[in-house]
Amino acid sequence: MITITGLQHVLLDIEGTTCPVSFVSEVLFPYAHQQIPLFLAEQAGDPIVQNLLTQAFDAWEQDTDPEALSLRQKYLKKNNESAVKYLSWLIKKDRKLTPLKELQGLIWRQGYDKKIIKAPLYADVPEALERWNHAGLKLSVYSSGSINAQKLLYQHSTYGDLSNLFYQWFDTNSGSKHIKQSYSNIATALGTNPEKIVFISDRKSELSAAKSAGFKVLFSQREGNPEIDNGNYIGIKNYEELSLYPS
């Protein structure tokens, strides 16, 4: 049993932490990739979508990747066709561009609403969330997916709507998950000292950044995760083995 006391907040990654990596890579990403052309065609007049496309085009103009440059030379006009090409390339490269994540969230909402998509959480997650919440801890999410996408995942999980258990949501608008400042920003937003937050993630680079900001950290060792070796971090495979308590 792993026990951590003196906490106020539990900050959770999603992919490989509360939900299998395969759901994101084999369900969500392919669905968004497939639906982007139709979605952009249908939502051409939506100002929110147009603003996100403007942000994506601005990022494309600043993108120095040789493949991105080659695409830009081939698709000079800023229209739906060129947007589809660049956004699809970003998905293929698993790039964490904020407007892409926002657009993916809008597309996934349609899939969830049509009941085409349902998020398969790990079996031990719902009970753990309830237990930590009941103990008086505030639960938050920090994921590279947009806040809308995060909420949708927990609203449409295989265990029902669990979104009401969460206190706050954070995405790449708080900064990259691999730098210390992002976690300092989150601690400030939560209004607490970093040492009163435990962050659980399947990526050691993220844990390193969080730890440098003063967070307590745990390495998620779920089956199927790309990173298996916990290195110098405490690894956790099942939340039934994790006891978290407030101050």
C-alpha positions in Angstrom: 0.0 0.0 0.0 1.3 3.5 -0.9 0.2 6.2 1.5 0.5 10.0 1.0 -0.7 12.5 3.5 -0.8 16.2 3.8 -2.6 16.7 0.5 -5.3 19.1 -0.7 -5.4 18.2 -4.4 -5.0 15.2 -6.7 -4.0 16.2 -10.2 -4.5 13.5 -12.8 -3.3 12.9 -16.3 -5.7 10.9 -18.5 -4.0 8.8 -21.1 -2.2 5.9 -19.5 -3.3 7.1 -16.1 -7.1 6.8 -15.8 -7.8 5.6 -19.3 -5.9 3.3 -21.6 -3.5 4.8 -24.1 -5.1 2.6 -26.8 -8.4 4.5 -26.5 -6.8 7.7 -27.5 -4.5 6.3 -30.2 -6.9 3.7 -31.7 -10.3 5.4 -31.2 -10.2 9.2 -30.6 -7.4 10.2 -32.9 -8.6 8.1 -35.9 -12.2 9.3 -35.4 -11.1 13.0 -35.4 -8.8 12.3 -38.4 -11.7 10.7 -40.3 -14.2 13.4 -39.4 -12.2 16.6 -39.9 -13.1 17.2 -43.6 -16.8 16.8 -43.0 -16.7 18.8 -39.8 -15.0 21.8 -41.3 -17.3 21.7 -44.3 -20.4 21.6 -42.0 -19.1 24.2 -39.5 -17.7 26.7 -42.1 -19.8 29.5 -40.7 -19.1 28.9 -37.0 -17.0 31.8 -35.6 -15.5 29.5 -33.0 -14.3 27.1 -35.6 -13.1 29.9 -37.9 -11.1 31.4 -35.0 -9.4 28.0 -34.3 -8.6 27.7 -37.9 -7.0 31.1 -37.9 -4.9 30.1 -35.0 -3.9 26.9 -36.8 -2.9 28.7 -39.9 -0.8 31.2 -37.8 1.0 28.3 -36.2 1.6 26.7 -39.6 3.3 29.9 -40.8 5.6 29.7 -37.9 6.2 25.9 -38.1 9.8 25.2 -39.2 9.4 21.4 -39.6 10.5 20.5 -43.1 7.4 18.5 -43.7 5.2 21.4 -42.6 7.1 23.8 -44.8 6.6 21.4 -47.8 2.9 21.2 -47.1 2.6 25.0 -46.9 4.4 25.3 -50.3 1.9 22.8 -51.8 -1.2 24.3 -50.3 -0.8 28.0 -50.4 -4.4 29.1 -50.0 -5.9 29.3 -46.5 -9.1 27.2 -47.0 -10.7 24.0 -45.7 -8.6 21.8 -48.0 -5.3 23.1 -46.7 -6.5 23.1 -43.1 -7.4 19.5 -43.4 -4.0 18.6 -44.7 -2.1 20.5 -41.9 -4.4 19.3 -39.1 -4.2 15.7 -40.4 -0.4 16.0 -40.4 -0.4 17.3 -36.9 -2.6 14.3 -35.7 -0.2 11.9 -37.5 2.8 13.5 -35.7 0.9 13.6 -32.4 1.6 17.4 -32.1 0.0 19.1 -29.1 -1.1 22.3 -30.9 -3.8 24.0 -28.9 -6.2 24.9 -31.7 -6.0 21.3 -33.0 -6.9 20.0 -29.6 -9.8 22.4 -29.4 -11.1 21.2 -32.8 -10.6 17.6 -31.9 -12.7 18.2 -28.8 -15.6 19.7 -30.9 -15.4 16.7 -33.2 -15.3 14.2 -30.3 -18.4 15.9 -28.8 -20.4 14.9 -31.9 -19.1 11.3 -31.6 -20.0 11.1 -27.9 -23.4 12.7 -28.4 -24.2 10.1 -31.1 -23.0 7.4 -28.7 -20.4 6.3 -31.3 -17.7 6.9 -28.6 -17.6 5.9 -25.0 -14.5 6.2 -22.8 -13.2 3.0 -21.2 -11.7 4.0 -17.8 -9.6 1.5 -15.8 -11.8 -0.6 -13.5 -10.3 0.8 -10.3 -10.6 4.5 -11.3 -14.3 5.2 -10.4 -14.0 3.9 -6.9 -10.7 5.7 -6.3 -12.1 9.0 -7.5 -15.1 8.6 -5.2 -12.9 7.6 -2.3 -10.5 10.6 -2.7 -13.4 13.0 -3.2 -15.1 11.6 0.0 -11.9 12.1 1.9 -12.0 15.8 1.2 -9.4 16.0 -1.6 -10.1 18.1 -4.6 -9.6 16.3 -7.9 -8.3 18.0 -11.1 -7.2 17.0 -14.6 -4.1 18.1 -16.5 -4.0 16.7 -20.0 -2.8 17.8 -23.4 -6.3 17.3 -24.7 -8.6 20.4 -24.5 -10.6 21.0 -21.4 -13.8 20.3 -23.4 -12.4 17.0 -24.5 -11.4 16.1 -20.9 -15.0 16.8 -19.6 -16.5 14.8 -22.5 -14.4 11.8 -21.7 -15.5 11.7 -18.0 -19.1 12.6 -18.9 -19.3 9.7 -21.3 -17.3 7.0 -19.6 -18.1 3.3 -19.4 -19.0 4.0 -15.7 -21.3 6.8 -16.4 -20.9 10.6 -15.9 -18.0 11.1 -13.4 -17.3 14.7 -14.4 -19.0 16.1 -11.3 -16.2 14.6 -9.1 -13.7 17.0 -10.5 -12.9 20.5 -9.1 -10.7 22.0 -12.0 -9.5 21.2 -15.5 -6.2 22.2 -17.1 -4.9 21.8 -20.6 -2.0 23.2 -22.7 -3.3 26.8 -22.1 -1.5 26.3 -18.7 1.7 25.5 -20.6 3.6 22.5 -21.8 3.4 19.5 -19.5 7.1 19.1 -19.7 8.1 22.4 -18.1 8.2 23.5 -14.4 6.4 26.8 -15.0 3.2 25.0 -16.1 2.9 23.2 -12.8 3.6 26.5 -10.9 0.8 28.0 -12.9 -1.6 25.2 -11.9 -0.6 25.5 -8.2 -1.4 29.2 -8.4 -4.7 28.6 -10.1 -5.6 26.0 -7.4 -4.6 28.5 -4.7 -2.5 26.1 -2.8 1.2 25.3 -2.0 2.7 22.8 -4.6 3.6 20.3 -1.9 -0.1 19.8 -1.2 -0.7 18.5 -4.7 0.1 15.0 -5.9 0.3 14.5 -9.7 -0.1 11.1 -11.3 1.2 10.6 -14.9 2.5 7.9 -17.1 5.3 10.2 -18.4 8.5 10.6 -16.4 9.3 13.9 -18.2 6.1 15.3 -16.8 6.7 14.0 -13.3 10.2 15.6 -13.4 8.7 19.0 -14.3 6.0 18.7 -11.6 8.5 17.6 -9.0 10.8 20.5 -9.7 7.8 22.8 -9.1 7.3 21.2 -5.6 4.6 18.6 -6.4 4.4 15.1 -5.0 4.4 12.7 -7.9 3.5 9.1 -8.8 4.3 7.1 -11.9 1.4 5.3 -13.6 2.5 1.8 -14.6 -0.6 0.6 -16.5 -0.4 -2.3 -18.9 0.1 -1.1 -22.4 1.8 2.2 -21.5 4.8 3.2 -23.7 6.9 3.8 -20.6 7.1 0.9 -18.1 10.2 1.5 -16.1 9.4 3.9 -13.2 13.0 5.0 -12.8 13.4 6.9 -9.6 9.7 7.5 -9.1 7.2 5.5 -7.0 5.1 3.4 -9.4 1.4 2.7 -9.0 -0.4 0.0 -11.0 -3.8 0.0 -9.3 -5.5 2.7 -7.3 -6.7 0.1 -4.8 -3.1 0.2 -3.6 -3.1 3.9 -3.2 -4.3 5.8 0.0 -4.3 9.6 -0.3 -5.3 11.8 2.7 -5.7 15.5 3.2 -3.9 17.7 5.8 
